[in-house]
């Protein structure tokens, strides 16, 4: 789920992990074409002109990594998405 064009949102894995998603995350469409800088097509609303969330139930494949925070701690960050 993204919160609007170019802003971040969240990804929740099947195992319950929630990770941050930047609005410009690299993604692959259904045909395997790589995209960068535009919103993943599988996260568009029914009316893509409104630029809002599709739904909390949109399923994607995502790759993420843990990012260390200066001073301690870390958080998961989505590095790429693949639309089904």
N, C-alpha and C positions, 0 to 999 in steps of 0.2 A: 504494500500500500504506500503510495506517495501522497503527500499533503498538498500538492499543487505543482505547477510547472517550475522546474529548476530548484525546488526545495527538497529537503530530506523527508524521509518517512521511516517506516519500519518493515522488517521482514521477520516473520515468526516461523521457525523451522518445525517440522513434524515432531521433533523431540522437545519442543517448548522453548528453545533458545530464541531470544529476540535480539535482532541486530539492526544497527543504523544503516539506512540506505540514502546515499546522496542522490539528488535529482538528476545528476549527470552521469550516473553509473553506466559503464559499458554493458551492452546487452546484445543478444543474438536473437533474431526472429525465427519464425517457424521454418523458413527455408535455409537457415544457417548463415544468413548475412549478418556481419558484425556492424554494430552502430555505436556511436559515442556522441553525447551531447544532446540527444533528443530523448523524449520520454518513451519508455518501453511500450510497444503497442498493446501488450496484454494488460497494462495497468490503466488504459483509457476507460472512461465512462462509456456508456452506450452512445452518448453524444460527445465525441471527442472535442468539439468546439468549446465545451464548458471547462475543460482543463482541471477537472476535479477527480477524486478517487473513483476507481471502477467499483471495487467492493473489497471488503475485508477478506473475502474468500477467494480472491484471485490466486491461482496456484502457479508458481514458477520454480525453476531450479536456480539456486544461488550458490555462489562461492564466497566464502568470507574468511577473514583472518582476525586474529586478536591484535589489537593496537595497544601498546604500552603507553601509559600516562606518566609524564614526568612527576616524580615524587611518589610513584607507586600506583598500583592498580592497572587495570586494562579493560577494554570493551571490544565486542565483536563489531566489525565493519564489513558490510557487503562490498565485494570487489567486482562482481559481475553477475548478471542475470541472464537466464535463457527462458524465453517465452515458449510455452508448450505448443 
